[in-house]
Amino acid sequence: MNTSNHYDVIVIGAGPAGLTAGIYLSRAKLRTLIVNEGVVGGQLVLTHEIANYPGVESISGYQLANIMKKQAKSFGCDIKANISIIDIALSDDLKKLTLSDGTTYTSRSVILTPGGRSRTLGVSGEDLLKGRGISYCATCDGDFFTDKEIVVVGGGNSALEEAVSLTKYASKVTIVHQFDHFQAFEHAVREAKEHPKISFLMESAITAFNGSEKLESVDIQNLKTGSVENFKTDGTFVFIGYLPNTEFLKGKIEMNQMGEITVKPDMSTNIKGVFAAGDSITKRYRQVTTAVGEGTIAALASADYLHSLTAQN
């Protein structure tokens, strides 16, 4: 075994859950490596402003991610970012991870925090205006649209429930949905339909987001007639589903039908020594604070697991 490439714990993913785990593990003097396919911070860096993180009045997601990264590194945590995972073996006592640079790392414990991503519409202007009027999280960003007119895209429970929630802030909410009916529970449909601030554009779809510095309007196509309307709006919230970044784990760990990792209360998975936290696990609420809490639990449980191995030897 190459001891320089052997760690006590390997954390896969450098979002808030993974960085928190790295902080706790390395501070506990456990040799820790965080591996991340993209930039450090994950979805967090896409958030323009965070105003509901306890103890911090206001901070950008990029700044918060950098502070977490600095903390983890200050305790001795190694971080490798912008590198792909070629292979991962979790079932044996010694876990193995092979990266795109050809390097193989081993550890006795692994914490999976690969995060996830909101489904996007994939239309013109969406990438440019994410965080500049386009949001995928009502809890995170609703407050920024106080007394504004906004659009909500989707027809499931999340879309309708979040549309109602956003009426606390917005002066008007227009729901755009591609079908002539909703895929939501009846009570959610009824609540949205009865709300005086909510109107509907059914059998319609957004085909473009328009604006330079921030979102100014959307192009909405009527799917029956084909006609396109330029619709002025201050913001658009997209709720058409969520995708966990777990494709590389298929067949290697227990997941539900949506690809979310199944965990116990201590964040342990069905494999000994393997834990999971953050947006890739089975859960309802996806917030920075919930990811941080789960990362903490996973780190403490992983440390306990490693101490139990030492006690056995």
N, C-alpha and C positions, 0 to 999 in steps of 0.2 A: 504494500500500500504506500502510495506517495504521501508522506505526512504533510508536506507543504500544501497539498490539495485536499487534505482531510480536515473537516470542520466538525464541531459538535452538532451544529444545526445549520441547515441551508434553508433560507427563506426564499420562496419563489414569488416575486412580485414586490415592487417598491412603491405601492400606494400607501395611504395612511395606516392600513392594517399591517403591512409588511414592515414599514419603517418603525412603527411602534414595537412590533415584535423584536426587531433588530436592536432598538434602544434597551429594552428590558433584558434581552439575552446577553448582549455584550457587557452591559453594566453588571450583570451577574457573573462576569468573567468566563462566559462560555464563548468559545471561538465560533463566530457567526459570519456567514456569507449571505448577502442578499443578491439575487440575480433578477434582472428586469429586462424584458424585451424592448421596452421603449424608454422614454425619459423618466427619470426619477420623479415620483409624485402621482403617476397614473392619471385617472380622471380628475384628480384634485387640481392639477395645473390648468385645466380648462375653465375653472370657476373664477370669474372676474373678481368677485368680492364675496367673502364669507363674513356674515354678520351675526351668526348664531353659534359660534364656537365659544364655549364657556371660558370666561376669563380674558377673552380677546374681543375688544369692541368691534374691530373691523380689520380684515387682512385679506390679501389676494391669495388664491389657492397656490399660486407659484411661490409666494413668500413663505407660506406655512409649510409647504413641501420642503423647501430649502432649509428651513429651521430644523425640521425633523431629520433631514439627511445629515445636517451638521452635528446634531445631537448624537445620532447613531455612530457616526464616524469618530466623534470625540471619545466614545467609550471603546473604540477599537473594532467596530464592525466594518467588514470589507463589503464594498458594493461594486458590482459589475452591471453596468447599464448598456442599453442599445445593443444587446447581443441575443441571438436566438437559441432556443433549446432544441437540440437535435434528438436527444433521447433521455428518458427518465425511467429509472427502475426503483420501485418503492416497496415491493413485496418482501424482500429479504431484510435481515437485521441491518445490514450495511446498505444504505441507500446510495444510488449512483445517478449522477447528472452529467450529461455530455453536452457541451455548448458548440456553437457554430465555428469557434476558433480551434476546435479539435481537442480542447481541454476537458478532462473528466474530473469531477469533484465527488467526494464521498462524505457521508455523514451518518450518524446514528439516528438522527431525527430530521424531519422535514416539516416546514410549515408552508402550506399552499395559500398564497394570497394573490392570485393572478388577476383579481378584480373582474370587471365586466364593462359593458358599454350599452348605452341606450340604443335601441334600433333607430336608425336615421331614415329620413325620407329619400336621401340620395339624389336631391335635385339641385339645380343651379343656385349658387350663393349660400348653400347651407354650411359648408366648411368655413367659408370666409366670415360668416356672421354668427357662428357659435359663440355664446358668451357675450354677444353684442346685440342682444335682442332675441336670440333664439336660445331657449332653455329646455332642459329635459327633467327639471326638478322644481316642482312648485314650492316645496318647503324651503329649498335653498334660495330661490330667486323671486318668489311672489312679492315680497316687500318692495322690490325695486320698481314695481309697476303700479304703485298706489295712484289711484285716480287716472289710470291709463286705459286705453282700449286694447284688448289683446285677443289673440286667436288660440284655440286649443285644438290640436289634431288628434283624432282617435275616436273609437266607439266602444271601447271596453270599460270595465269597472274603473280602472285607473284614470282614464281620460275623463269620465263623467264625475268621479269623486273629486279629482283635482280641479276640474272646472268649477265645481261648486265651492271648493276651498279657496280658489283664486278670487272669487267674488268679494272676499273680505278686503281685498286690495283694489282690484280693477273696477273701473266704472262700467265696463261692458265686456262681456266674454262671448265670442262667436266660436261655436264648435263646428269644425269642418270634418266630415266623415264620408268615406267613399261609398258606403252602402245606404240603402233606404231604411235600414233598421240598425239597432245597437246590439252589440254582443256583451251586454252587461245585465246585472241583476235588475229586476223590475223596480225595486225601491230606488236604485241609483238613477235609473232612467226617469222615474217620476219626479224625483227631487230636482234633477237638472231641468226638466221640462217646465216645472212649476216656478222656477226661479226667475224673477223679473229682470235680472241683469243678463240672462243667458239667451242667446238666439242660435239658430242652427242653419248650416248650409249642408244639406244631405246630398248624397250621390255626387260629391265634389272632392277635388284633390288639389293640394298645393303643387304647382309645377315649377315655381321659382321664388327665391327670396331676393328682395331688392334693397340696396342700400350700399353706402361706401364705408363710413365709420361705424354706423349702426343700422339696424333694420328699420326700414321706412315703409315698406309695403310687401305684399305677397301677391303672386299671380295664382288665381284660383280657377280651375277648369271645371265646368259642369260636365260630368261624365256622360250624361244623357244627350246633351245637345252639342258638346264639344266647344262651346263658347268659353272664352277666358276673360276674367274680370281682374283688373288691378285693384287690390283691396288694401287701403291704407290701414296700418296697424303699428302700435308701439312695441309689440312683442308677440312672439309665438312660442307656445309650449307644446312639445311633441311627446305624446304618450302612446306609442304603438308597440310597446314591448321592450324587453330587456334581455341582453345576451351575455351570459357569463363567459369569460375567456378560458374555457376549460376543454377546448377541442383536443389539445395535446394530452389530456388525461383520460380520454375515452378508453374504456376497457381496463384501466389501471387502478381505478378507485371507484367506490360506490357513489353514484350520482342519481338524481331524480330524472324524470323524463325531459325536463327542461335544461339538463346539463349542469344543474347546481349541485355542489358537493354536499353530501349528507353528513352532518356533524352532531355530536352529543353536546350536552351543556358545557363540557370542558373543551370544546372545539376539537375533540379527537374524532378521527374518521374510523372506517372499518379496518384500517391497517395499523398495527402497532407502531408507535413512533411517528406517525403522520397526523398532522393537525391541519386545520384550515380556518380561515377567517376572512372577513371583508365581503365584498360584493359578489364573490363567486360561490358563497354558501347558500343553502336553503334558508331564506328569511323574508320577512315582509318589508322592513324599513331599511333603506340604504342611505345612510348619512355618514359624514366624516366621523362624527362622534361614536356611532355604532361600530364602525370599522376599527377605530382606535380601541374601544372596549374589547372587541373580539380579539384584536391583535395582542392585547395585554393578557387575556385569558389563555390564548394559545401559547404564548411565550412561557407563562408560568407553568402550564401543564406540560409543555415540552421539557422544561427544566426539571420538573418532578420526575418525568419519565427517565431522563438521563441519570438523575440521582439514584433512581431505583435500580438501574443497570449497574451502577458503581457499587451499590450495596450488595448486589448479588455476587459480585466477583471477589 
